[in-house]
Amino acid sequence: MALFLHTKRNLLNMTSSLFITITLFLCFSMSLAHAETKVVMYGDSVSAGYGMKTEQSWPYLLQQTFVTENTPIKLINESISGETTGGGVARIEQVLKRHNLDKDDWIIIELGGNDGLRGFPINTLNSNLTQMIKAAQASEVNVALMQVRIPPNYGKRYTSMFEGTYGKLAKRFDIPLLPFFMEKVATNPNYMMRDGIHPNVSAQIIIRDEMKSVIEGLVSE
């Protein structure tokens, strides 16, 4: 009888230890899963790798850098060439759900360039960006807005109102306003395609390095 009780006690101790081990393993696995921060790049052609292979684009190059350096950031590129803010509004809910973003993740909105090039009303730009920001915040996802600049084709007044919209929205919603990532390449013909709008393959490394520090800064906030 004593032997039976001793054996039973040992089995209970083993079961208890196994349960604790499994629980700790699951907790550790869950902590690892949450350790990786997702960052969605939500932009247009200058982030979609227009005119080049996907593996040549700055988002792809940056994600490879994060992997190589073992940085716990997953950069997800949801940029589409030709995308307007209206298109961004139409699909943002789907993007947020598809990638299962949470309060530790980020979405960077880099849209509006095509609106400006087509001379869309400033009120439309403002309304659409507002809707995207609110959609991300309603999902408790961190959101950053990138400053977008356009050529002065439509005159100083329109250009000033267009570019000023971003700063006003960032202040209104208390979100980071990121510098336009093409500042260092847009005025250098060696880094631009013939259309003078899109960065070429040589510019992708420069933008990659620029955005690396920007994204790492966001995640560390």
LUMRO-506158 format. One record per residue: residue in three letters; z, x, y of N, C-alpha, C in turn. Coordinates in steps of 0.2 Angstrom, whole numbers, plus 5000, padded with zeros to 4 digits. Layout:
// residues N
ALAZXYZXYZXY...
//
This chain:
// residues 221
MET500050044994500050005000500050045006ALA500450105006500550145012499850185013LEU499550195007498850235008498350185011PHE498350125009497950075012498050065019LEU498650055021498750055028498550115032HIS498650175029498450235033497750235033THR497350215028496650215028496350165033LYS496750105033496550055038496550075045ARG497150115046497350135053496750185055ASN496550235051496050285052495450255054LEU495250195050494650165051494650125058LEU495250105060495250065067495250125072ASN495550175071495450235076494750255077MET494350265071493750285071493250235075THR493350175073493050115077493150115084SER493750125086493950125093493650185096SER493650245093493250305096492550295097LEU492250265092491550255092491350205098PHE491750155098491650105104491650135111ILE492150185111492250215118491650265119THR491450295114490850345114490250305117ILE490150245113489550205115489550185122THR490150155124490250135131490150185136LEU490450245135490350305139489550325140PHE489250325134488550335134488150285138LEU488250225137487950175141488050175148CYS488650195150488850195157488450255160PHE488450315156488050375158487350365159SER487050325154486350305155486150265161MET486650215162486550175168486550215174SER487050255175487150295181486450345182LEU486150365176485550405177485050365179ALA484950305177484450255179484450245187HIS485150235189485150225196485150285200ALA485150345197485150405201484450415204GLU483950385201483250395203483150345209THR482950365215482850325220482050305220LYS481850245221481150225221481050225229VAL480450245230480150245237479450215237VAL479350165240478650135239478350145246MET477750175245477350185251476850135252TYR476950095257476550025258476150035264GLY475550065263475050085268474350065267ASP473950095271473150085270472850145268SER472250155270471750205267472050275268VAL472450285274472650355275473150375270SER473450325266473950345261473650325254ALA473050295254472750275248472350325245GLY472250385249471750435247471050415247TYR470850385253470150365254469750425254GLY469150415250468650465250468750525245MET469350515241469450575237469750545230LYS469850595225470150575219470950565220THR471250515216471950495217472350565217GLU472250605212472650665211472550715217GLN472150705222472050745228472450715234SER472650655233473050615239473750645240TRP473950635246474650665247475150625243PRO475150565242475650535238475750555231TYR475150565228475150595221475450665221LEU475250705226475450775226476150775228LEU476450735232477150735233477550715227GLN477350665223477650645217477750695212GLN477150735212477150795207477650845209THR477750855216478250905219478950885217PHE479050815218479750795216479850805209VAL479350795204479450805197479550875196THR479150925199479250995198479951015200GLU480150995205480751015208481350975206ASN481250935201481750895198482150855203THR481850825208482150785213482150715211PRO482750685211482750615208482450555213ILE481850565215481450515219480850505216LYS480650435215480050415212479650385218LEU479150415220478650395225478150345222ILE478150285224477650235221477150215227ASN476550225225476050215231475750145230GLU475850105235475550035235475150025241SER474750085242474350085248473650055246ILE473250025250472649995249472150015255SER471550045253471050055259470849995262GLY470849985268470649935272471149875273GLU471749895271472349845271472549835278THR472649765280472849745287473649725286THR473949715291474649685291474649615287GLY474049575288474049515285474049515278GLY473649565275473649585268474249605266GLY474649645270475249675268475749615267VAL475749565271476249505271476049465264ALA475449465263475249425257475449445250ARG475549515250475749545243476449575243ILE476849575248477449615248477949585244GLU478049515243478449485238478349515231GLN477749515229477549535223477649605221VAL477549645226477649725226478449735225LEU478849695229479549705228479849685221LYS479549635219479749605212479549655207ARG478849675207478549715202478949775200HIS479149805206479549875205480249865204ASN480549805204481249795203481649835208LEU481449835214481849875219482549845221ASP483049895222483649865224483949895230LYS484549895232484849915238484849995239ASP484750025234484650105234483950125236ASP483450085235482750095236482550085243TRP481950115244481550105250480850085250ILE480650055255479950035256479750065263ILE479250105263478950125270478350085272ILE478350055277477850015279477350055284GLU476750065282476350105286475650065287LEU475750015290475149965291475049945298GLY474449925300474249905307473649945310GLY473550005307472950045309472250005309ASN472149965304471549925303471549865308ASP472149835309472249785314472049805321GLY472249865323472049895329471349915330LEU471049945325470349955325469949895325ARG470149835323469749775324469949735330GLY470449765334470649725340471049665339PHE471449665333471849605332472349595337PRO472549525339473049515344473649555342ILE474049575348474649605347475149565344ASN475149495346475649445343475549445335THR474949445333474849445326475149505322LEU475049565325475349625322476049625322ASN476349605328477049595328477349545323SER477049485322477249435318477249455310ASN476649495309476549515302477049575300LEU477149615304477649675303478349645302THR478449595307479149565306479249525300GLN478749495297478849455291478949505285MET478549565285478649615280479349645280ILE479649665286480249685287480849635284LYS480749575286481249525284481149515276ALA480549515273480549505266480849565262ALA480849625265481149685262481949675262GLN482149665268482849655270483149595266ALA482749545265483049485261483149505254SER482749555251482849575244483349635244GLU483649645250484149705250483849775249VAL483249775251482849845250482849875257ASN483049945257482949975263482249985265VAL482149975272481449975275481450025280ALA480850065281480750105286480050085289LEU479950095295479350075298479050145301MET478350155299478050215302477650195308GLN477750235313477350235319476650245318VAL476150195320475450205319475150205326ARG474650255326474250265332473550255331ILE473250235336472450215336472150245342PRO471450255341471050285346471050235352PRO470950265358471050215364470350175365ASN470050155360469450115360469450055364TYR470050025364470149955367470549955374GLY470550015377470850025383471650045383LYS471850065388472550095389473050035387ARG472949975390473449925390473549905383TYR472949895379473049865372473349925368THR473149985369473350045365474150045366SER474350045372475050045374475449995371MET475249935371475549875368475549885360PHE475049905358474949915350475549965348GLU475450025351475950075348476650055350GLY476750025355477450005357477749955353THR477349915349477649865345478149895339TYR477949955337478349985332479050005334GLY479050035339479750055342480149995343LYS479849945346480249885348480549845341LEU480149845336480349815330480849855326ALA480749925326481249965323481949955327LYS481949955333482549935337482849875336ARG482449825335482649755334483049745327PHE482749775322482949765315483449825313ASP483549875318483949935317483749965310ILE483149985310482850025304482550085307PRO482450135303482150205305481450195307LEU481250225312480550225314480250305313LEU479850305308479550375306479050395310PRO478950455312478350485316477750475312PHE477250465315476550455312476350515309PHE476250515302476150575298475550615299MET475050585303474450615305474450655311GLU475050655315475050695321474850765321LYS474950795315474750875315474050885313VAL473750825310473050835308472550795312ALA472750745315472250695318471750735324THR472050785327471650815333471350875330ASN471350895324471050955321470450935317PRO469850945319469250925315469250955308ASN469551005307469551045301469951005295TYR470350955298470750915293470550845293MET469950825296469750755297469050745294MET468950685291468250675288467850665294ARG467150655293466750645298466850585303ASP467150535300467250475304467850485309GLY468150535309468650555313469350505313ILE469350465307469850425306470350445300HIS469950465295470350485289470450555288PRO471050575285471150645284470750665278ASN470550725278470150755272470650785267VAL470350815261470750845256471150895258SER470950935263471350995266471950975269ALA471950915272472450885276473050855271GLN472850845265473350815261474050855260ILE473950915259474550965258474950965264ILE474650965270475050955276475450895277ILE475150835275475450775275475950775270ARG475850795264476350795259476950835261ASP476850895264477450935266477850895272GLU477450865276477750825281478250765279MET477950725274478250675271478850685266LYS478750745263479250765259479950775262SER479950805268480650805272480850735275VAL480350695277480450635279480750585274ILE480450585268480750545262481450575260GLU481450635259482150665257482650645262GLY482450645268482950625274483150555273LEU482750505272482850435271483350425265VAL483150455259483550445253484250475254SER484350525258485050555259485450515264GLU485150465267485550425272486150385269
//
